[in-house]
């Protein structure tokens, strides 16, 4: 990519300080974990570490430094920020940040835009190393990245242009994301109302005696789930016995598969990331569950549920319910999804969240007549699919906005976009 006349090519190592050493830390200091850096360049300060808690392994940054996530998928997702309004002017961040401290030759905000551009991210992604799920951008890539640098006056003009343009785009992105959230809330309300109140608004109600359930139709029953469905847990065959992991043919649901139904728009699981062998199954506490079994994640990614599309096994991170004659899988699935707030209240632990088995065994659900369960399942599916189409259309708009935003930033910071000509075209359209 050829730079415009007057722009010079310089490697970041000669222009910036990469991962600078921490200065002496005295007293409390702000701490920024990965989830406090947004994909729009925002940083949320709020957590504080005492001096004795400040690990030497954490990244150290100051006002006007640029922090870039180096681990997958955060790097690819664009987690990068310009440190501004840092409490006390300095902070510690996740070990998974690269810190870039600009010299006087480059405006900090221009450097930030470079680091979120495709010109920086695409080659950075190509040089990531490590095992799947733990790949990182090497420090040498950052140091050796060749930046096309205009004069400071041109940097300032580009920054002002991008600030103005991205402000409008980001405002649209936030509005569309909020619209998706509202549609998700509507979907949750639809499911909750259908599985707890039925489809006839005129039916008489009674108190269920269950906090999360409230009033239910007078002719419905309430039952401990373990009496309406068979409860079984999953397991993992021993990893130290190679024979258990040879000739693997049995689909085996693990937390790595939660993404398949996390959005609540997919009800069934047909594929799994891993499989286990019949020998491994026979020598573990896992069991082959029949198609139609409703599975429920109870550790780490807590509360996500789906129906098995084939005979499968699961890890111990799931509890599994095979419905009896009084309960259909689709209705039970929607019950679990309506119980979200109740399930969050049962979750224990800070770093390794879990719903413990005594609580699982105490689950209580409404049990309408099977014909009503079937009608409720069809109603929820049809209405949910209508909402899903709206969400899909909005997501497509969001993807186009992101693509335009990325192209705009990349073109501006590499000089491939003549911002003066662009501004003239925009003025002509007004």
N, C-alpha and C positions, 0 to 999 in steps of 0.2 A: 504494500500500500504506500503510494508515493505521497509524501507530505507537501503541503503548499510552499511556495517560495517564502523564505524568511523564517520558517519553522526548522528547528534543529532536533536531531535525534540523539537522545541521551538515555543511558541506562539508569534505572532508579537508584542503584547503589551510589551513583555519583551525584545524585540530586536530593536524596533523602536518607534518613537514618532508618534502617530496617530493624524492627524488634529491639528498640533501645533498652538498655539496662535500667532497672528501677533505681530511682534516687532513694535516699534514706527515707523510710516511712516512719513517721512519728505520730502516734495517736490513730484515731479511727480514720478509715478511708472508704470511699464509695466503691461498691463492687457491682459489676455488670455481667450477669450470666448471659449465655447465648440467647435465651428466649426474651431478653430485654432489648434486643436489637431488631428493628423491623426491616422489612424488605423495601420500605420507602425511605430509609436512611435515618430513621428516628432512634434515639436511645432513651430508655426509661431508667432514670436513676431512682434509687429508693433503698436498696439494700446497702448495708454498711458492715464492714469487717473491722474488728478491733485490731490493733497492731499485732498482737500475738497470734491472731488467726490468719494474718496475711502470708499466704504460702509463696515461697520464692518461685514456684512453678507457674504462677498466674501471670498473665500478660499485664504490663504496666503501660498506661498511656496518660497523656496530658492534653490540655486544651489545644485544639487545632490539629491533633493527630488524626489520622484516618485508621479505623480498625476494620479489618476484613476477615470474615469467617474463612478458615482454611480447610474445614472438614466437610465431607459430603453428608447430607445434601445441602447444607447451609450455604456453601460457596456457590453452588449452581443456582440456588434460590435467590441469590443476590443480597445476602445479609452483609451489609457494609454501612458504615456511618462515619460522619465527620464529628469528632468530639467537640461539642459546643455546650457552654454553660455547665461545665463539669464542676461539681461541688468541691471547693478548695483547689480547683485547677488541676487535679490529678486523680486517677482512679485505677483500680485493678479490674481486669476482665477475665473471662474464661481462658483456659489454656489453649483453646482452639481458635484464638484470634491471631492474625498477623497485625503488627502495629507499624504504620508508616508515618514517619515524622518529616514533614516537608521542610526544605531549606527556604531561604528568602527568594530563591529564583522561581518558585512555583506557588501560586495561590492555593491554600489548603482546599478550598471548595472545588477548584479546577481538578486537583488531584483526586478528590472524592469522585467526581464525575468520571474521570479516567478509570477508576477502580470498579465502577458499576457498569462500564461500557462492555460491549461484546468484544472489543479489541483486547481487553484485559482478561475477560472471563473465559472466552473460548480457548485460547492457548493455555490458560491456567488449568482448565478442566482436563485438557489433553495431557498435562504433565503430572496429574495427581497420581500418587502411589499408595500402596498398602492394600490390605484385604478389603473385600467387598463390604460396604457399610462403614468402613473406617479409613477410607482414602482421604489423603490430605494434599494440599498444595504445598510443595516444598519451598523453603525459604529462598533457595537459589533462584527459583523462577521469579519471585518478587524482585530480588536484587538485580537480575539480569533482564528484566522486562524493559524493552526499548520504548521510551515515551517520545512522541512527537510534541515538541514544546514550542509554542509561539511566544512572542514578547508578552510581558506582563500586561500591557494595555489590552492586547487581544485576548489573553486569558480572562481578564476582567469582563470584557464584552461577552465572551462565550458563557461565562458564569451567569451574568445577568440575563442573557437570553434563555439559558436552560432553567434557571430559577423561575422565570416567568412562564415558560411553556410547561414545565413539569408540574407547576402548581395547579394549573388547570386540569391536566391529565390525572394527577393524583386525587384531585377533588372528585372527578368522575369515577375513578376506581373505588374510592371509599363509599360513594353513594351506591354503586352497583353491588359492592360487597355487603353493604347494609341491607340492600334489597334481598339478597340471597339469605341473609340471616333471618329476615322477617318471614320469608317463605319457609325456611326450616322451622321456625317457631309455629307457623301455621300448620305445617305437616305434623309436628309433634302434638299440637292441640287436637288436630283431626283424629290422630290415632288414640290419644288419651281419652277423648270423648267417646269414640266408638266402642272401645273395649271395656269401658267402665259404665257407660250409660245406655249403650245400644243404639239402634237406629230410629226408634219410635219416641219422639219427644213427649208424647202424651201418656206414656206408660207410668203407672204409679211406682214410687220409689220407696226404698227402705234403707236404713242405716246398715252398712256392711260390717261395722265394728272394726274395720281396718283403716288405719290413718291414711295411707297413700291412695286408698280406693274411694273412700267417702260413700255417698249414696249410690245404690245400684237398683236396677229394676226388681220389683218385688218378687217376681217368679224366678230370679236367678239364684244359684247356689254360690256359696263361698267354700273353698276347700284348700287344705294344705296341699301344695303341689305334689309332694311326694306320694300322695294317695291317688292322684289323677294321672301321674306319669312316673315312669321308672327312672330313678336318678343313678347315673354312673359317672365316674370320673375318668380322666385320661391319665396317661403315663408316658415316660420316655424310656425306651430300651437302653441298657447300659452302653455308653459310648466307648467304653474300653474293651468291648468284645467285638472285634471286626466282623465276625460272622453274622451279627445281628443287623448289620448295615450293608449286607451284600444281597443281590437279587431282590431289591426293594420294589414292590409292586402295589403296596397298600397305601392309598392316600392318607396323609397324616396331618391334621390341622394343627398349626402352631401359631404363636403370636405374630409370626412373619406373614400370616395370611389375613390378619385382621383388616388390613387395608382394603381387602376385597369387599367388605361389608360395613366398614366404618361409617360411611356416609348415610347409612340408613335407607338407601335407595335400592340396595341389592339384597334379596332375601335368601338366596341359596348359594352354597359353595360347591363348585364342581371340580376345581383344580386346587392343588396345594403345592407349596414350594418344595416340600420334602415328602418322601415316602419311606415306609418302613417295611421290613421283610416279615414273612410269616413266622420265621424263627424268632425274630425279635419280639413280635407280638406275643408269641406263646411263652416267652420267658420274661414278661413284664406284667405289670398290673393294668396295662392298656387292654382294651377290648375292641372288637370290630362292631361298630354301631350301625344299625340299619339306616338306609336312606329315609329321610323324614324326621330323623332325630334333631331336636332343637339344641344347639350348642350355645354356651354363654361364657365369655371370658371373665375370669374372676381375679386375675393378677395382672399387675402392670397396666396394660390397656384394659381397664375394668369396664364391664357392662355392655360389651358389644356382642350381638347375637346374630345367628343365622340358622338356616335349615340345611342339613346335609343333602346334597343332590345325589350322592351315591353312598354305598357302604364305605365307611371311613373310620379311622381312629383319631384320637386327639391327644395332645400333651396334657400334662397335669394342670396346665393353666386354664383349662376349661372344665366346666361341669356340663353334663349332657343329659337331656331329658327325652325319653322315648314315650310318646303319648299313649295313654290308654284309650278305651272306647268313648270316654266322656269328653275328650279334648282333641282338637285338631291342631297340627303343628303350626299352621299359619296364625291361628288365633293366639296360641301361646307365644309365638314370636312377637306379635304386636303387644301383648301384655308386657313382655320384658322391655320393649322399647317405650312403653308408657310409664314404666317404673323408674325412669332415669334418675329423678331427684331422690327417690327412696333408696336406690342402690348407692348413690353417692354418699348418703348418710351412713350406710353400712360399711363403707370402705375404710380400712384401717391402714396405718403406716404412712410415712412421709416419703421415703426413698423407694420403698418397694410396696406399693399399694395392693391390698388384698381384701377380698370378701371371704371370711372364714366359713368353713363347712357348717358349723352349727347355725349360722345365719342363713346359709343356702337351704339347709334342711327345713328351715322355718318359713320359707316363702309361701305366701297365701295368695291365691288368684281367684277372680270371679269365674264361675262356670255356667254360662248360659246353655240353653239347649243346643245341641250340635247344629241344628238347622240355622239357628241364629248366628252361631260362630262362623258358619260358612258364608252367610250373607254379610256379616261384618267384614270378613277377610276380603270378599270381592269388592265391597264398598271402599275399604281403605286402599286396596291396590289400585282401583280405577282413579280415585281422587288423588292419590299420591303420584301416579304416573302423569296426571295433568300438571301437577306442581313441578314434577321433575323436568318436564319439557320446558317450562318457564325458566327453571334454574339452568338448564343446559344452554338455552339461548343467551342468558345473561353471562354465563361463563365464557361463551364464545366471544361476546363483546369485550369482556375483560381481557381475554387472550389477545385480541386485536389491539386493544389499548396498550397492553404491555409490550407487544411487538413494535408498535409505533413509538412508544417511549424509548425503548432500547435503541431503535434505529436512529432516533433523533439525537440521543446522547452520544452514541458512537460516531455518527457523522460529524457532530459539532466538535468533539474533542480530538478527532483525527484530522480535521480540516477538510473532510470529504463533502461536508455540507456547507455551502456558502450561506451563513446565517443572514447576511444582508439581503441576499436574493430571496431567501425564505420569508423574511419579514415583509418584503415588498409584496410577495404573493399573498400573504395573509392579510395585508392591508387592503389589497385589491378585492378580496372576497368579502370584506366587511361593508 
